[in-house]
Amino acid sequence: MLQATIQIFKSAMISRRALFKINNLLLYHVHQVQKVLFTQLVPRSFSTTTNRMANADISKTLNANLWDSDPELWDIIKKEKRRQITGIELIASENFTTLPVLQCLSTCLHNKYSEGLPGERYYGGNEYIDQIERLAQKRSLEAFNLDPEQWGVNVQPYSGSPTNFAVYTAVAEPHGRIMGLDLPDGGHLTHGFFTQSKKVSATSLFFESLPYKVLF
Ligand SMILES: Cc1ncc(COP(=O)(O)O)c(C=O)c1O
């Protein structure tokens, strides 16, 4: 698989068709790796049942590749991938993530509850999650050249929107005043976007938002 990919890279002109091929190989490769490393376990409650046939069926379903278990959804995902490759994305804050990140997102880490902070969780079984979160904190501080004796970092928000909400709740009370660049001027919904007739973003419901604008 890897050889074939390298072969395609080596060809002098990488045509659009070749790009499709590379992409499909990578897609296949990601899923093969995940299948080997992260095969889903049959929950214990199922394994106690006396019906071996049912167990085998359940196991087969849980461990099936997406393209076998839900070809309709797989087909849509492939179309989206094609759209991303063939189109030009002009949304500055969108991103094409890397293969290792895609692999991380498809691991058994998905299965775990981990509210709280490392060493102070609401649930057990977080020893490895804690290691990962501490690693992320360490790397974040290093990335910004910050002294861990003086700085802390919260690496939990999934993305920009929950990050913004976390910041607002840290610095303002409910219905406190927030200011952010207005959506039509290049800001974001989570800056408290509302129109004359509707509070569009939850951040305008829970906070009193006053957008600022860019003057030309
Ligand atoms: C300033 C700002 N805040 C929040 C967001 C939302 O980020 P996300 O889509 O990662 O939740 C964006 C996205 O572009 C943004 O530019």
The ligand as an ORCA input file, in Angstrom:
! r2SCAN-3c Opt
* xyz 0 1
  C     -12.964     34.185     16.350
  C     -13.612     32.857     16.199
  N     -14.248     32.340     17.253
  C     -14.829     31.126     17.180
  C     -14.803     30.383     16.032
  C     -15.490     29.057     16.006
  O     -14.589     28.060     15.924
  P     -15.047     26.551     15.770
  O     -15.723     26.423     14.469
  O     -13.720     25.855     15.833
  O     -15.942     26.199     16.923
  C     -14.163     30.891     14.926
  C     -14.155     30.130     13.702
  O     -13.711     30.573     12.696
  C     -13.559     32.155     15.007
  O     -12.937     32.682     13.938
*
